Amino acid sequence: MSGLVRQETVLRFSSGLYLTGVAAFLVVASSVAIRDHLTIPIFDDWRILDSYFSTPLLDWLVAPQNGHHVPLTLLLFALDYEWFGGRMHLLTVASVFCAWVTSVVLFLGLWISRGVGDPLSRALFGFVCFAFFWAAGSYDLLWGMNQGSVLARLLLFLALSCAMALRRRLSEADGAGLWLPAAAVSVGLLATFSHGMGFAVWISLVAVSLAGRLPWRVTFVFVAAGAVSLAIYLLGIEGGPEIASAGDALLRPVDLLEFTVAFIGAPVAVTLTGLGALAPESVYFASRWFGGVGLAAGAGLLLARRCRVGPWLEFSLGPMTFAVAGAAMVALVRLPNFPPEQSVDLRFLGWSSLYWIGVIVAVGTLIRGARARAAFVS
């Protein structure tokens, strides 16, 4: 028993030290983004700025941008131009704010579901926050127009927190009423119309509702709401070259699968490249390998029953299914017009890293359960 007490003390100290380091990293990443973000328009920014001057404001706000509906980002873009001369300051601050709110949402979701009561769980929480900021800081926090990407990921975790709270209340026979499913649906709609990838939130909600054995009527509501939001979303798409050629990718299933797998494996390969352990020209090949291994490992973890119980279910299965669905969506619209190597572009790192967040959380859940059983036996 004394050995377990010493081990618990060491774990508490280590997790506290780790969380302190993570908090410091979050502050530094935020400071770098605010200090070094792009302050002049690039790429599509010029086209968006031109249309701002030539289109009625309301029409401009609801118009899709390269297949994405990003009204809030466009509003911030307009305000930034009017107030700060178009230096992207307001958009960057909004992105950093969304990243910090994501950390708060994660903590509150786990606290409500009693998922941060031990050192390992707190360390897992710290890792999720670190990975979120690391991926966002690699690209999204530095380019103001990517504010919608950070917002969509915030809304993903907010929707998953709603599902987590719903499952807990039902497990306690407390009854959940209608407000939690309604909140999850509302957040899902906001995510869909914050960035094109936001639609994958519905895939995650359906997956966690099935794995968490929520009532069938809840799953049906998520499916129906997702279908309606997709229909509304597509009504506003004018059919640009990426959207129009999405069907061509379906005729190339092998390339589609390869793109998706490389997309998932990119965070590991990019990390190794940054550490000097992998040559830059090998990133795409390594991403395919890491993606294949990661997908196989993730499938095995999720098949393990012990990974599908407890307060961490939504934050393991949810990000994983979101990332896989998002990878397939990107492959559908990008593959016919761009080389498959674009699957490892830094612009997608914030999305693909979600898969590995889910994998690490699932592994941590297994370790957490093993420690709890060992403590019970002894």
C-alpha positions as CSV (number, residue, x, y, z in Angstrom):
1,M,0.0,0.0,0.0
2,S,2.9,2.4,0.8
3,G,4.3,1.8,-2.7
4,L,1.0,2.8,-4.2
5,V,0.9,5.9,-2.1
6,R,4.5,6.9,-3.2
7,Q,3.6,6.2,-6.8
8,E,0.5,8.4,-6.5
9,T,2.5,11.2,-4.9
10,V,5.1,11.0,-7.8
11,L,2.3,11.1,-10.3
12,R,0.6,14.1,-8.7
13,F,3.9,16.0,-8.7
14,S,4.7,15.0,-12.3
15,S,1.3,15.9,-13.6
16,G,1.4,19.2,-11.9
17,L,4.8,19.9,-13.3
18,Y,3.7,18.9,-16.8
19,L,0.6,21.1,-16.6
20,T,2.8,24.0,-15.6
21,G,4.9,23.4,-18.7
22,V,1.9,23.1,-20.9
23,A,0.5,26.4,-19.6
24,A,3.8,28.1,-20.3
25,F,3.8,26.7,-23.8
26,L,0.2,28.0,-24.4
27,V,1.2,31.5,-23.3
28,V,4.3,31.5,-25.5
29,A,2.4,30.1,-28.5
30,S,-0.3,32.8,-28.1
31,S,2.3,35.5,-27.7
32,V,4.1,34.4,-30.9
33,A,0.9,34.4,-32.8
34,I,-0.1,37.9,-31.8
35,R,3.4,39.2,-32.4
36,D,4.3,37.4,-35.6
37,H,1.0,36.8,-37.4
38,L,0.7,37.9,-41.1
39,T,-0.3,41.5,-41.4
40,I,-0.9,41.8,-45.1
41,P,-3.4,39.8,-47.2
42,I,-2.1,36.7,-49.0
43,F,-3.6,34.1,-51.4
44,D,-7.4,34.3,-51.3
45,D,-7.4,37.3,-49.0
46,W,-7.0,39.7,-52.0
47,R,-10.0,38.2,-53.7
48,I,-12.1,38.4,-50.5
49,L,-11.0,42.0,-50.0
50,D,-11.9,42.9,-53.6
51,S,-15.4,41.4,-53.2
52,Y,-15.8,43.2,-49.9
53,F,-15.7,46.5,-51.8
54,S,-17.8,45.3,-54.8
55,T,-20.6,43.3,-53.1
56,P,-23.4,44.3,-50.7
57,L,-22.3,43.5,-47.1
58,L,-25.0,40.9,-46.3
59,D,-24.5,39.1,-49.6
60,W,-20.7,39.1,-49.0
61,L,-21.1,37.7,-45.5
62,V,-23.2,34.7,-46.6
63,A,-21.3,34.0,-49.9
64,P,-19.1,30.8,-49.8
65,Q,-15.4,31.2,-50.0
66,N,-13.8,28.2,-51.9
67,G,-16.6,26.0,-50.7
68,H,-16.6,27.3,-47.1
69,H,-19.3,29.2,-45.4
70,V,-17.4,31.5,-42.9
71,P,-19.7,34.4,-42.1
72,L,-18.2,35.1,-38.7
73,T,-14.6,35.1,-40.1
74,L,-15.7,37.5,-42.8
75,L,-17.4,39.8,-40.3
76,L,-14.1,39.9,-38.3
77,F,-12.2,40.5,-41.6
78,A,-14.4,43.5,-42.4
79,L,-14.2,44.9,-38.9
80,D,-10.4,44.4,-38.9
81,Y,-10.2,46.4,-42.2
82,E,-12.3,49.2,-40.9
83,W,-10.7,49.5,-37.5
84,F,-7.1,48.3,-38.0
85,G,-6.5,48.9,-41.7
86,G,-6.7,45.2,-42.6
87,R,-3.7,44.1,-40.6
88,M,-5.4,40.9,-39.4
89,H,-5.0,41.8,-35.7
90,L,-8.7,41.2,-34.8
91,L,-8.8,37.9,-36.6
92,T,-5.6,36.7,-34.9
93,V,-6.8,37.7,-31.4
94,A,-10.1,35.9,-32.1
95,S,-8.2,32.7,-33.1
96,V,-6.1,32.8,-30.0
97,F,-9.2,33.5,-27.9
98,C,-11.0,30.4,-29.5
99,A,-8.0,28.2,-28.7
100,W,-8.0,29.3,-25.0
101,V,-11.8,28.8,-24.8
102,T,-11.3,25.3,-26.2
103,S,-9.1,24.5,-23.2
104,V,-11.7,25.8,-20.9
105,V,-14.4,23.8,-22.6
106,L,-12.3,20.7,-22.3
107,F,-11.7,21.2,-18.6
108,L,-15.3,22.0,-17.8
109,G,-16.6,19.0,-19.9
110,L,-14.3,16.7,-18.0
111,W,-14.9,18.3,-14.6
112,I,-18.7,17.9,-15.0
113,S,-18.2,14.3,-16.0
114,R,-15.7,13.7,-13.2
115,G,-12.9,13.0,-15.7
116,V,-10.0,15.1,-14.1
117,G,-10.0,13.6,-10.7
118,D,-6.6,11.8,-10.9
119,P,-3.1,12.8,-12.0
120,L,-3.2,10.8,-15.3
121,S,-6.4,12.3,-16.4
122,R,-5.0,15.8,-15.7
123,A,-1.9,14.9,-17.7
124,L,-4.2,13.8,-20.6
125,F,-6.0,17.1,-20.4
126,G,-2.7,18.9,-20.6
127,F,-1.6,16.9,-23.6
128,V,-4.8,17.6,-25.5
129,C,-4.4,21.4,-24.8
130,F,-0.7,21.2,-25.9
131,A,-1.5,19.3,-29.1
132,F,-4.3,21.7,-29.9
133,F,-2.1,24.8,-29.6
134,W,0.9,23.1,-31.3
135,A,-1.1,22.2,-34.4
136,A,-3.0,25.6,-34.5
137,G,0.2,27.5,-33.9
138,S,1.9,25.8,-36.9
139,Y,-0.4,27.6,-39.3
140,D,-3.9,28.7,-38.3
141,L,-3.0,31.2,-35.5
142,L,-0.6,33.0,-37.9
143,W,-3.0,33.5,-40.8
144,G,-6.0,35.5,-39.8
145,M,-8.4,34.1,-42.4
146,N,-8.0,30.7,-40.8
147,Q,-9.9,31.9,-37.7
148,G,-12.9,29.7,-38.9
149,S,-10.7,26.6,-38.6
150,V,-9.9,27.3,-34.9
151,L,-13.5,28.2,-34.2
152,A,-14.8,24.9,-35.8
153,R,-12.5,22.9,-33.7
154,L,-13.7,24.7,-30.6
155,L,-17.2,23.9,-31.5
156,L,-16.3,20.3,-32.1
157,F,-15.2,20.0,-28.5
158,L,-18.1,22.0,-27.2
159,A,-20.5,19.6,-29.1
160,L,-18.7,16.6,-27.7
161,S,-18.9,18.1,-24.2
162,C,-22.7,18.3,-24.6
163,A,-22.8,14.6,-25.6
164,M,-20.6,13.8,-22.6
165,A,-22.9,15.6,-20.2
166,L,-25.9,13.9,-21.8
167,R,-24.4,10.5,-21.4
168,R,-23.5,11.1,-17.7
169,R,-27.0,12.4,-16.8
170,L,-28.6,9.4,-18.5
171,S,-26.3,7.0,-16.8
172,E,-27.3,8.4,-13.4
173,A,-31.0,8.1,-14.3
174,D,-31.3,11.8,-13.9
175,G,-33.0,12.5,-17.2
176,A,-31.6,15.0,-19.6
177,G,-34.6,16.6,-21.0
178,L,-34.3,18.2,-24.4
179,W,-31.8,21.0,-23.8
180,L,-28.6,18.9,-24.0
181,P,-29.4,17.3,-27.4
182,A,-30.7,20.7,-28.6
183,A,-27.4,22.3,-27.4
184,A,-25.4,19.7,-29.3
185,V,-27.4,20.2,-32.5
186,S,-27.1,24.0,-32.2
187,V,-23.3,23.8,-31.8
188,G,-23.1,21.4,-34.7
189,L,-25.0,23.8,-36.9
190,L,-22.6,26.6,-35.9
191,A,-19.6,24.4,-36.6
192,T,-21.0,23.5,-40.1
193,F,-21.2,27.2,-40.9
194,S,-17.9,28.2,-39.4
195,H,-15.8,26.1,-41.8
196,G,-16.4,23.4,-44.4
197,M,-14.7,20.8,-42.2
198,G,-17.1,21.7,-39.4
199,F,-19.6,19.3,-41.0
200,A,-17.6,16.4,-39.7
201,V,-18.9,17.3,-36.2
202,W,-22.1,15.4,-37.1
203,I,-20.0,12.2,-37.9
204,S,-18.4,12.5,-34.4
205,L,-21.8,13.1,-32.7
206,V,-23.3,10.0,-34.3
207,A,-20.3,7.9,-33.5
208,V,-20.1,8.9,-29.8
209,S,-23.9,8.5,-29.4
210,L,-23.7,4.9,-30.8
211,A,-20.6,4.0,-28.8
212,G,-22.0,5.6,-25.7
213,R,-25.3,3.8,-26.1
214,L,-27.4,7.0,-26.1
215,P,-31.1,6.5,-26.9
216,W,-31.8,5.9,-30.5
217,R,-33.9,9.0,-30.8
218,V,-30.9,11.1,-29.9
219,T,-28.8,9.4,-32.6
220,F,-31.7,9.9,-35.1
221,V,-31.8,13.6,-34.2
222,F,-28.0,13.9,-34.9
223,V,-28.4,12.1,-38.2
224,A,-31.4,14.2,-39.3
225,A,-29.8,17.5,-38.2
226,G,-26.6,16.6,-40.0
227,A,-28.5,15.8,-43.2
228,V,-30.5,19.1,-43.0
229,S,-27.4,21.2,-42.3
230,L,-25.6,19.5,-45.3
231,A,-28.5,20.3,-47.6
232,I,-28.6,23.9,-46.5
233,Y,-24.9,24.2,-46.8
234,L,-24.8,22.8,-50.4
235,L,-27.6,25.1,-51.5
236,G,-25.2,28.0,-51.1
237,I,-22.3,26.4,-53.0
238,E,-21.9,27.8,-56.5
239,G,-20.0,24.8,-57.7
240,G,-16.4,25.9,-58.0
241,P,-13.8,23.6,-59.6
242,E,-13.0,21.8,-56.4
243,I,-16.6,21.0,-55.6
244,A,-17.6,20.2,-59.2
245,S,-14.8,17.7,-59.5
246,A,-15.4,15.9,-56.2
247,G,-17.1,13.1,-58.0
248,D,-14.0,12.4,-60.0
249,A,-12.2,11.4,-56.8
250,L,-14.7,8.6,-56.2
251,L,-13.6,7.1,-59.4
252,R,-10.1,6.8,-58.0
253,P,-10.6,4.8,-54.7
254,V,-7.0,3.8,-54.3
255,D,-5.8,7.4,-54.6
256,L,-8.6,8.6,-52.3
257,L,-7.6,6.1,-49.6
258,E,-3.9,7.0,-50.0
259,F,-4.6,10.7,-49.6
260,T,-6.7,10.0,-46.5
261,V,-4.1,7.8,-44.9
262,A,-1.3,10.3,-45.6
263,F,-3.5,13.1,-44.2
264,I,-3.9,11.2,-40.9
265,G,-0.2,10.4,-40.6
266,A,1.1,13.9,-41.4
267,P,1.4,15.2,-37.8
268,V,3.8,12.4,-36.8
269,A,5.9,12.8,-40.0
270,V,6.0,16.6,-39.7
271,T,7.0,16.4,-36.0
272,L,9.9,14.0,-36.9
273,T,11.0,16.3,-39.7
274,G,11.0,19.3,-37.3
275,L,13.2,17.2,-34.9
276,G,15.6,16.4,-37.7
277,A,14.8,12.7,-37.6
278,L,13.2,12.6,-41.0
279,A,14.3,14.2,-44.3
280,P,11.7,16.7,-45.7
281,E,11.5,14.9,-49.0
282,S,10.4,11.8,-47.1
283,V,7.4,13.4,-45.3
284,Y,4.7,12.2,-47.7
285,F,6.0,8.6,-47.8
286,A,6.4,8.5,-44.0
287,S,2.9,10.0,-43.6
288,R,1.3,7.2,-45.5
289,W,3.1,4.7,-43.3
290,F,2.3,6.4,-40.0
291,G,-1.2,7.0,-41.1
292,G,-1.7,3.3,-41.9
293,V,-0.3,2.2,-38.5
294,G,-2.2,4.9,-36.7
295,L,-5.5,3.9,-38.3
296,A,-4.9,0.3,-37.4
297,A,-4.0,1.1,-33.8
298,G,-7.0,3.5,-33.4
299,A,-9.3,0.8,-34.7
300,G,-7.9,-1.7,-32.2
301,L,-8.1,0.7,-29.3
302,L,-11.7,1.6,-30.0
303,L,-12.6,-2.1,-30.3
304,A,-11.3,-2.5,-26.8
305,R,-14.3,-2.2,-24.6
306,R,-12.4,-0.4,-21.8
307,C,-11.8,2.5,-24.2
308,R,-15.5,2.9,-24.8
309,V,-16.5,3.6,-21.2
310,G,-15.8,6.4,-18.8
311,P,-15.7,10.1,-19.1
312,W,-13.1,10.2,-21.8
313,L,-15.1,8.4,-24.5
314,E,-16.2,11.5,-26.3
315,F,-12.7,13.0,-26.3
316,S,-11.1,9.9,-27.8
317,L,-13.6,8.6,-30.3
318,G,-15.0,12.1,-31.2
319,P,-11.7,13.6,-32.5
320,M,-10.7,10.4,-34.2
321,T,-13.8,10.1,-36.2
322,F,-13.8,13.8,-37.0
323,A,-10.3,13.6,-38.4
324,V,-11.0,10.6,-40.5
325,A,-14.2,12.1,-41.9
326,G,-12.4,15.4,-42.5
327,A,-9.5,13.7,-44.3
328,A,-12.0,12.0,-46.7
329,M,-13.7,15.3,-47.3
330,V,-10.4,17.0,-48.1
331,A,-9.4,14.2,-50.4
332,L,-12.7,14.4,-52.3
333,V,-12.3,18.1,-53.2
334,R,-8.5,18.3,-53.4
335,L,-7.4,15.1,-55.1
336,P,-8.8,15.9,-58.6
337,N,-7.0,19.3,-58.7
338,F,-3.9,19.0,-56.6
339,P,-1.1,16.4,-56.1
340,P,-1.6,13.9,-53.3
341,E,1.4,15.4,-51.5
342,Q,-0.8,18.2,-50.5
343,S,-2.4,15.9,-47.9
344,V,0.6,16.7,-45.6
345,D,0.4,20.5,-46.1
346,L,0.7,22.4,-42.8
347,R,-2.7,24.0,-43.4
348,F,-4.3,20.7,-42.5
349,L,-2.2,19.9,-39.4
350,G,-4.8,21.3,-37.1
351,W,-7.4,18.8,-38.4
352,S,-5.2,15.7,-38.7
353,S,-3.7,16.2,-35.2
354,L,-7.2,15.6,-33.8
355,Y,-6.8,11.9,-34.7
356,W,-3.7,11.5,-32.6
357,I,-5.2,13.4,-29.8
358,G,-8.0,10.8,-29.8
359,V,-5.4,7.9,-29.9
360,I,-3.4,9.2,-27.0
361,V,-6.5,9.8,-25.0
362,A,-7.6,6.2,-25.7
363,V,-4.3,4.8,-24.6
364,G,-4.4,7.0,-21.5
365,T,-7.9,5.6,-20.8
366,L,-6.6,2.0,-20.9
367,I,-3.7,2.9,-18.5
368,R,-6.0,4.8,-16.2
369,G,-8.3,1.8,-16.0
370,A,-5.4,-0.6,-15.4
371,R,-4.1,1.5,-12.6
372,A,-7.6,1.7,-11.0
373,R,-8.0,-2.1,-11.1
374,A,-4.5,-2.6,-9.6
375,A,-5.3,-0.2,-6.8
376,F,-8.6,-2.0,-6.2
377,V,-7.0,-5.4,-6.0
378,S,-4.3,-4.3,-3.7
